[in-house]
Amino acid sequence: MEPLIEISTATPSDAGIISRIAERSIRLGCAAEHRNDPRIVAAWTRHNTLAHLQPLLLDPRLRLTLARLQGRLVGTAMASVSGRIAFCYVQPEWFRRGAGRALVRDIEAWLRGRGVVQATLNSTRSSHGFYRHLGFRQSAEAFAIGGVTAIAMHKPLVEPAGESSIPE
């Protein structure tokens, strides 16, 4: 039986934990991407400060979430009403336990509820397989951003006309 993963909407008081989860996930979970280069890590984490996150937590055009597993906060994700998934970070010791999947599914449901028909994101090479497993497809050639390879990906959030996932 899969453990229950609780997803909740983050509040301004959660900025500190979001910052810590993101930074730890980047530093440890994405080490293959940044190769422990302090300049790349600094560029990647610069938007994960309290000062940067707190205003985002008040913006109704954004959804910031937290994942709790076995009573612990283990992940965070953010998306905008434009359909852009800005990030999905999970603490490295909680990888492959469903928290990332639950965060992305919650974000997708939120986007669908706002009439968004396609989600987009930039993936790292190490998370590319994770997003492909969730139905995302590569949109363009990989490119470099801040010293890290990024892969543009997209996923339709609505079924094409005439198709249904409901068995007949």
Secondary structure, 3 states (H helix, E strand, C coil): CCCCEEEEECCHHHHHHHHHHHHHHHHHHCHHHHCCCHHHHHHHHCCCCHHHHHHHCCCCCEEEEEEEECCEEEEEEEEECCCEEEEEEECHHHCCCCHHHHHHHHHHHHHHHCCCCEEEEEECHHHHHHHHHCCCEECCCCEEECCEEEEEEEEECCCCCCCCCCCC
